[in-house]
Amino acid sequence: MENLTKSEIDYSLAKERVDQVKKFYASLAVFVIVLAIYSFRNYYLRGEITFFSFNKFSGIFWIWGIILAVKAMKLFFLNSSWERKMMDKELNK
């Protein structure tokens, strides 16, 4: 294993976090666009927009939304400070 300085480790962790946030926002944008297209299609065909029904397509959106919510919780609320402390502890051994 390479001997990395603290600044190199900090940079790699920051880069990884930025990549994760970028992927999350891209996934969220795709979700919103696809949901909007589906909703407008339903509105055009049936004259109604329903988000709370659980048919085959809206069920997919519910599952997709729950997965995005879990990713958001992990990314923004369950901060990586705990992981950082554990990594520092392991590196100091």
ZILINDA-V533144 format. One record per residue. RES is the residue in three letters. SS is DSSP state (H for helix, E for strand, L for the rest). NEAR is the number of other ideal C-beta (glycine too) atoms within 10 Angstrom. D_CENTER is the distance of its C-alpha to the mean C-alpha in Angstrom with 1 decimal. Layout:
res: {RES:RES}
ss: {SS:SS}
near: {NEAR:NEAR}
d_center: {D_CENTER:D_CENTER}
//
This chain:
res: {MET:GLU:ASN:LEU:THR:LYS:SER:GLU:ILE:ASP:TYR:SER:LEU:ALA:LYS:GLU:ARG:VAL:ASP:GLN:VAL:LYS:LYS:PHE:TYR:ALA:SER:LEU:ALA:VAL:PHE:VAL:ILE:VAL:LEU:ALA:ILE:TYR:SER:PHE:ARG:ASN:TYR:TYR:LEU:ARG:GLY:GLU:ILE:THR:PHE:PHE:SER:PHE:ASN:LYS:PHE:SER:GLY:ILE:PHE:TRP:ILE:TRP:GLY:ILE:ILE:LEU:ALA:VAL:LYS:ALA:MET:LYS:LEU:PHE:PHE:LEU:ASN:SER:SER:TRP:GLU:ARG:LYS:MET:MET:ASP:LYS:GLU:LEU:ASN:LYS}
ss: {L:L:L:L:L:H:H:H:H:H:H:H:H:H:H:H:H:H:H:H:H:H:H:H:H:H:H:H:H:H:H:H:H:H:H:H:H:H:H:H:H:H:H:H:H:H:L:L:L:L:L:L:L:L:L:H:H:H:H:H:H:H:H:H:H:H:H:H:H:H:H:H:H:H:H:H:H:L:L:L:H:H:H:H:H:H:H:H:H:H:H:L:L}
near: {3:4:5:12:8:9:8:11:14:12:12:11:14:10:10:11:13:10:10:14:12:10:12:16:11:10:15:14:10:12:15:11:10:13:15:10:10:15:16:11:11:17:12:8:8:9:7:9:10:12:11:6:11:10:8:6:12:17:11:12:16:14:10:15:14:10:12:16:10:10:15:13:10:13:16:10:7:10:11:14:8:9:11:13:10:10:13:11:9:8:10:6:4}
d_center: {30.4:30.6:31.6:28.9:29.5:27.4:26.5:25.4:23.2:21.8:21.2:19.5:17.1:16.4:15.9:13.5:11.4:11.7:10.8:7.4:7.0:8.7:6.8:3.6:6.8:8.5:6.8:7.2:10.6:11.6:10.9:13.1:15.6:16.2:16.5:18.9:20.9:21.2:22.2:24.8:26.1:26.7:28.3:30.5:31.6:31.9:32.0:29.3:25.6:24.4:20.9:22.2:24.1:23.0:24.5:23.2:20.9:19.7:19.0:16.6:14.8:14.9:13.4:10.6:10.0:10.3:7.8:5.1:7.1:7.3:4.0:4.8:8.2:8.0:6.7:9.1:11.6:12.3:13.3:14.4:18.0:19.0:18.0:19.9:22.9:23.1:22.9:25.6:27.7:27.6:28.5:31.4:32.9}
//
